[in-house]
Amino acid sequence: MKTIVTILFNDFETLDVFGPIEVFGRLSQHFNLEFISANGGLVTSWVLSLILSDMIRQSNKATRLSTIGKKTPNGIHSQILI
């Protein structure tokens, strides 16, 4: 089983995170989903959804796919890193 780790930050774009996560969630027999953030605990999305996350820790041997978004002068930019 592979682990998908999503890095969250306050004001993240909900669809940028949960669009891809929904696909992996439907394949739960193949993927374990984890949400992490800098300090752990509750992280608030742009639309005020609260997500519980673990604190970022040193990398382990899991395969990681992380959705990262950031605010830019032109709006929110997101990318998927493998």
Order of alpha helices (4+ residues) and beta strands (2+ residues): beta-alpha-beta-beta-beta-beta-beta
